[in-house]
Amino acid sequence: MKMEISVRRKVARQLLWSAGIYALPVVLMFVAFAVTGQRPWTQTLPLSTTIPASHLQRFLHDYWLAFFVLALGVVEFACGLYEARWTRNERFLDIASFAVPYVITGPAIAYFSAKFLPLLLPGLHNRFVWVPFFWGFLIICIGDDLTQYWYHRLHHQIPWLWRFHRTHHSAPYMGMAMASRQNVWYTIFFSQIYATAALVYLGFGRSAAVALVIKSLITALAHSSIPWDKPLYRYPALHPVAWVLERLISTPATHHAHHADTSEDGVGYYKGNFGNMLFLWDVLFGTAHISRQYPKAYGITHYHGDPWYAQFMWPVFKSNIEGSELAAHGPIVKEDIRETASDLSVEGWARTEA
């Protein structure tokens, strides 16, 4: 129990550090203004600058990015990278997870932005549209991705949250088919999408349009079964590039390690590597593991193919697999939580065979 309290204090301390990281780009921006003598908030901006970025965001994210994801999935299938692991049950789950956010999450965010933000932030619509694109880009990248880092990490470290994220880790493969594979409630309550919606409302729309597309591309490529980072490790001349890149953004090697079914081989590391776009958060908060190797197996060792609808809609629908964490009377994790556990990592318990 003492170690558990110690870890809780560590997490609380790192959350306080995060508050400083959120503020950092704003502080640096005003330092730059002071040095250059700029006062952009006093200027009258052209009408074209204040036009909402919704159309640009819709084109980039809803259409172009969706096409890219589907095209990458086709390449993976053509290369036979899924082998025989993409069963009928897994297909239904992956397709539902990919399609439903476009039908539910997107409209929900639009409704939230249109109805609730004017009430939550009265008189602040486009108030910060004067922020230069570069600084707005940094603010969005940090505000969105650091928030998702903590949302993701806490779903691994707080036991009762684990089952909402378990769906993403049950896949015995990596690839575009499972990049968006999530329990629907995990997706709906994504903390970062509401934080970013608020920033867009405040006037960061154009910065968000670009930042979120870059993030989506990095995240998609990190989940892909195409190991595009291997040449960086193979050729000595590219090692400096690899060193910087793997500490800055999520790569297949680092993120595949997060989806490994074991950490005993020194390659897998499902207790860390939580970063989505930026792997930098794992480096800063001590949750990084870099091996430049790929796991031999993915998923959860005790996964026995829970029905797709249970994985997608738990706790509304339950699994018929006896002893599953998603079953009607299943455990929070596969093995009961021990008070003497050395840390709060749910997956350390969840992946132990009963």
QUINORQUI-V152878 format. One record per residue. PHI is phi as a letter, one per 20 degrees, with the letter a starting at -180 (NA if undefined). OMEGA is omega in whole degrees, -180 to 180 (NA if undefined). Layout:
phi=PHI omega=OMEGA
phi=PHI omega=OMEGA
This chain:
phi=NA omega=179
phi=f omega=179
phi=f omega=179
phi=f omega=178
phi=f omega=179
phi=f omega=180
phi=f omega=178
phi=f omega=179
phi=f omega=178
phi=f omega=179
phi=f omega=-180
phi=f omega=180
phi=f omega=180
phi=f omega=175
phi=f omega=176
phi=f omega=176
phi=f omega=-179
phi=f omega=178
phi=g omega=177
phi=f omega=179
phi=f omega=176
phi=g omega=-176
phi=f omega=-173
phi=g omega=-178
phi=f omega=179
phi=f omega=179
phi=f omega=-180
phi=f omega=179
phi=f omega=-178
phi=f omega=172
phi=f omega=178
phi=f omega=177
phi=f omega=-179
phi=f omega=-179
phi=f omega=-176
phi=e omega=-179
phi=m omega=-179
phi=f omega=175
phi=c omega=-173
phi=f omega=-179
phi=f omega=180
phi=e omega=-175
phi=e omega=173
phi=e omega=-175
phi=e omega=176
phi=f omega=-179
phi=g omega=-178
phi=f omega=-179
phi=f omega=-175
phi=e omega=177
phi=f omega=-180
phi=g omega=-177
phi=e omega=-174
phi=g omega=-178
phi=f omega=178
phi=f omega=179
phi=f omega=-178
phi=f omega=-180
phi=f omega=-175
phi=f omega=-173
phi=e omega=-173
phi=f omega=-174
phi=d omega=-176
phi=f omega=-179
phi=f omega=178
phi=f omega=178
phi=f omega=180
phi=f omega=-180
phi=f omega=179
phi=f omega=180
phi=f omega=178
phi=f omega=177
phi=f omega=178
phi=f omega=179
phi=f omega=179
phi=f omega=179
phi=f omega=-179
phi=f omega=179
phi=e omega=178
phi=m omega=-173
phi=f omega=179
phi=e omega=-179
phi=l omega=-177
phi=d omega=-174
phi=e omega=-178
phi=e omega=-177
phi=f omega=180
phi=g omega=179
phi=f omega=-180
phi=f omega=180
phi=f omega=-180
phi=g omega=-178
phi=f omega=-178
phi=f omega=-180
phi=f omega=178
phi=f omega=-179
phi=f omega=179
phi=f omega=-172
phi=e omega=-172
phi=f omega=178
phi=g omega=178
phi=f omega=-177
phi=e omega=-174
phi=d omega=-173
phi=f omega=180
phi=g omega=177
phi=g omega=-180
phi=f omega=179
phi=f omega=179
phi=f omega=179
phi=f omega=178
phi=g omega=-178
phi=f omega=-175
phi=f omega=-172
phi=e omega=-171
phi=e omega=-178
phi=f omega=175
phi=f omega=178
phi=e omega=-179
phi=f omega=-177
phi=c omega=-175
phi=f omega=177
phi=m omega=-176
phi=d omega=-180
phi=f omega=-179
phi=l omega=-179
phi=f omega=-177
phi=d omega=180
phi=f omega=179
phi=f omega=-179
phi=f omega=180
phi=g omega=-175
phi=g omega=-177
phi=g omega=-179
phi=f omega=176
phi=f omega=178
phi=f omega=179
phi=f omega=-180
phi=f omega=179
phi=f omega=-178
phi=g omega=-179
phi=f omega=-178
phi=f omega=-179
phi=f omega=-170
phi=f omega=178
phi=f omega=176
phi=f omega=179
phi=f omega=177
phi=g omega=-178
phi=f omega=176
phi=g omega=180
phi=f omega=-177
phi=f omega=-178
phi=f omega=176
phi=f omega=174
phi=e omega=-171
phi=d omega=176
phi=d omega=-171
phi=g omega=-173
phi=f omega=177
phi=e omega=-173
phi=g omega=-175
phi=f omega=177
phi=f omega=-179
phi=d omega=-176
phi=g omega=-178
phi=g omega=-178
phi=f omega=-176
phi=d omega=-178
phi=f omega=-178
phi=f omega=179
phi=e omega=-178
phi=b omega=173
phi=d omega=179
phi=q omega=-178
phi=f omega=-178
phi=f omega=-178
phi=d omega=-178
phi=f omega=180
phi=d omega=-177
phi=f omega=-178
phi=b omega=166
phi=f omega=-173
phi=f omega=-180
phi=f omega=175
phi=f omega=-179
phi=f omega=-177
phi=f omega=-177
phi=e omega=173
phi=g omega=-176
phi=f omega=-174
phi=f omega=-178
phi=f omega=179
phi=f omega=175
phi=f omega=180
phi=f omega=176
phi=g omega=179
phi=f omega=179
phi=f omega=176
phi=f omega=178
phi=g omega=-179
phi=f omega=176
phi=p omega=-178
phi=e omega=-173
phi=g omega=-176
phi=f omega=176
phi=f omega=-180
phi=f omega=-179
phi=g omega=-179
phi=f omega=-177
phi=f omega=-177
phi=f omega=175
phi=f omega=178
phi=f omega=179
phi=f omega=-179
phi=f omega=178
phi=f omega=180
phi=f omega=-180
phi=f omega=179
phi=f omega=-178
phi=f omega=177
phi=f omega=177
phi=e omega=-174
phi=f omega=176
phi=e omega=176
phi=e omega=-175
phi=f omega=-174
phi=f omega=-179
phi=e omega=-177
phi=g omega=178
phi=g omega=179
phi=f omega=-180
phi=e omega=-174
phi=f omega=-174
phi=d omega=-177
phi=g omega=-178
phi=f omega=-178
phi=e omega=-178
phi=g omega=177
phi=f omega=177
phi=f omega=180
phi=f omega=-178
phi=g omega=-179
phi=f omega=-173
phi=f omega=-175
phi=f omega=176
phi=e omega=-179
phi=e omega=-177
phi=c omega=176
phi=f omega=177
phi=d omega=177
phi=g omega=-177
phi=f omega=-178
phi=f omega=-178
phi=e omega=175
phi=f omega=178
phi=g omega=179
phi=f omega=-179
phi=e omega=179
phi=f omega=-179
phi=e omega=178
phi=b omega=173
phi=d omega=-176
phi=f omega=-176
phi=e omega=180
phi=m omega=179
phi=d omega=179
phi=f omega=180
phi=b omega=-177
phi=f omega=176
phi=e omega=-180
phi=b omega=-177
phi=l omega=-176
phi=e omega=-175
phi=g omega=179
phi=d omega=172
phi=e omega=-177
phi=e omega=174
phi=f omega=-180
phi=g omega=-180
phi=f omega=179
phi=f omega=178
phi=f omega=-177
phi=f omega=-174
phi=d omega=174
phi=m omega=179
phi=d omega=-177
phi=e omega=172
phi=b omega=-178
phi=d omega=179
phi=d omega=-176
phi=m omega=177
phi=c omega=-180
phi=d omega=179
phi=f omega=177
phi=e omega=-179
phi=b omega=-178
phi=c omega=174
phi=o omega=-180
phi=d omega=-172
phi=f omega=-177
phi=d omega=180
phi=f omega=-179
phi=c omega=174
phi=m omega=175
phi=g omega=-180
phi=g omega=-175
phi=g omega=-177
phi=f omega=177
phi=f omega=179
phi=f omega=-177
phi=e omega=-172
phi=c omega=177
phi=g omega=9
phi=e omega=178
phi=f omega=175
phi=d omega=-178
phi=d omega=178
phi=e omega=175
phi=e omega=178
phi=e omega=-177
phi=f omega=178
phi=n omega=179
phi=f omega=176
phi=f omega=-179
phi=e omega=179
phi=f omega=-176
phi=g omega=-180
phi=c omega=-179
phi=f omega=179
phi=f omega=175
phi=g omega=171
phi=c omega=-174
phi=g omega=178
phi=d omega=-179
phi=g omega=-179
phi=f omega=179
phi=e omega=179
phi=f omega=-179
phi=e omega=-180
phi=g omega=-173
phi=e omega=176
phi=b omega=-176
phi=e omega=-173
phi=f omega=-178
phi=g omega=-174
phi=f omega=175
phi=f omega=176
phi=e omega=-171
phi=f omega=-175
phi=e omega=178
phi=e omega=179
phi=f omega=179
phi=f omega=NA
